[in-house]
């Protein structure tokens, strides 16, 4: 997935204005140890992107991941996470998605987490002292002059959570 995203960014000519550290690891691995080994400094503010991850994790693992993100985040750090709601339909996404992007997905085997995980995550991060907001991905795209009418997320079934750790 990291290689795919790097290729997409490269094709569109996007350049980074800060240091980017990608560390490919398994979900169940000690990912903070892998980050530290790669040079991660938890005393510096960090941008965390948990895209396409939380929807596949049970509540207790989501809770643990957010706890690790908080523990490894300096004040000013930001976190972006997407969540699916009960109105998300894997079958609908399969029917309307770009087949190239989703070529290797076994749509019938998606272990989507139960609904409400976005509310639990919001409460947990707020309890940790983060300022949290949520918006439908379709609304965020519209605000950026990108329409998702025919996209599987255009129906508001995917929520983007943004959070910033208080200083």
C-alpha positions, -999 to 999 in steps of 0.1 A, spaced: 0 0 0 29 24 8 44 19 -27 10 25 -43 5 58 -24 40 69 -32 34 62 -69 1 82 -68 18 112 -51 46 110 -76 23 109 -106 6 140 -94 38 159 -88 31 165 -51 62 173 -30 65 172 8 72 202 29 84 182 58 100 149 66 79 118 58 87 85 75 69 54 63 75 22 81 57 -9 67 47 -32 95 19 -57 103 -11 -44 123 -2 -67 152 35 -59 153 52 -36 178 49 -6 155 63 19 179 95 -1 182 97 -2 144 92 36 143 119 42 169 143 20 150 136 41 119 144 73 138 110 84 150 112 111 177 81 113 199 92 147 213 84 163 179 49 169 167 37 142 143 10 138 117 -6 104 120 -27 90 91 -48 60 98 -64 57 64 -84 25 57 -73 9 89 -97 14 118 -127 0 100 -111 -34 101 -101 -35 137 -122 -46 167 -130 -20 193 -103 -31 218 -76 -29 192 -88 5 180 -86 16 216 -50 3 219 -39 20 187 -53 53 197 -36 49 231 -3 43 214 -8 73 191 -15 95 221 15 82 240 38 88 211 25 123 203 40 156 213 17 186 217 7 199 183 6 165 168 -23 158 144 -42 126 135 -65 119 106 -86 87 106 -114 75 84 -143 54 97 -172 37 80 -208 40 92 -235 13 91 -247 29 58 -214 19 42 -219 -10 18 -189 -30 6 -211 -43 -23 -220 -7 -32 -184 3 -31 -174 -26 -52 -200 -16 -79 -190 20 -81 -153 20 -73 -125 24 -98 -116 -13 -105 -79 -6 -108 -77 8 -73 -96 -21 -57 -84 -49 -79 -71 -72 -51 -98 -67 -25 -120 -97 -15 -151 -76 -10 -171 -105 5 -145 -111 32 -142 -75 45 -144 -78 83 -158 -43 89 -158 -32 125 -191 -24 142 -207 10 138 -200 36 164 -162 32 164 -159 68 153 -178 79 184 -156 58 207 -125 71 191 -137 107 193 -144 103 230 -111 85 237 -90 112 220 -110 140 237 -103 123 270 -66 123 261 -67 161 255 -71 162 217 -94 186 199 -115 164 176 -138 171 147 -156 149 122 -170 154 87 -183 132 60 -156 125 34 -180 137 7 -183 170 25 -146 174 28 -141 166 -9 -168 191 -19 -151 218 2 -119 210 -18 -138 214 -51 -138 176 -56 -171 159 -61 -177 123 -51 -212 118 -66 -203 85 -83 -177 75 -57 -184 48 -31 -179 74 -4 -202 100 -19 -232 89 2 -217 101 35 -210 66 47 -173 73 54 -164 98 81 -131 117 84 -119 125 119 -93 151 124 -77 157 158 -49 178 172 -32 172 206 -34 202 228 -3 222 236 
